[in-house]
Structures are given as structure tokens and as C-alpha cells.
Amino acid sequence: MATSDTVSLNAPHPPRQNAIDAFAVVLPKIKAAIIKSRHDWDKHEPRMWSRAAGLSNEALTHFDLHKDLVEVCHVVAERDGSGLSE
């Protein structure tokens, strides 16, 4: 995973259409991962998701890119030689 130790990021800014489009592609996977995480944690450590205990899976993952994606940033340069360039 990229971190501030391995890449330089531009300043956070409101998402442009290309960012919204990119998130739209992965949104179903994000929502599925949230539901899976809650399900897995509930088996072993229910306190992890206890603050969301009163929410259904649908309510928990009910967010809208156009309304809820408010800030993004992207890589502008590599720091670790991974192949990214300025």
C-alpha cells in the first residue's frame, strides 16, 4: 500500500469527474469489503463494529459518491523507486 513514506501526494481537493469515475468502478467492492469486515469481526471481536450495531448492512453501506466523496488526492511522485514518476 502506498504511504507518505513511499509516495508524494498532491494537496487534498474536491474530486473531479475522473476521481468519481474511478471510485464508481470499485464502489461495489468497497461496500462488500465493509460488510465482510463486520461479519468477520462479529465472529471474533464484536466490539470492533459495536458502534454500527444498530445499522443494517444496507444502511451501513448507503453512501453516494456524488454526495459523500468530498476530498481526494493523488500520487505526484515516487519516493521508493517503485516505477512512479513525477
ABEGO torsion letter per residue (X at the ends): XBBAAABBBBBBBBBBAAAAAAAAAAAAAAAAAAAAAAAAAAAABAAAAAAAAABBAAAAABBBAAAABABBBBBABBAAGAGBBX
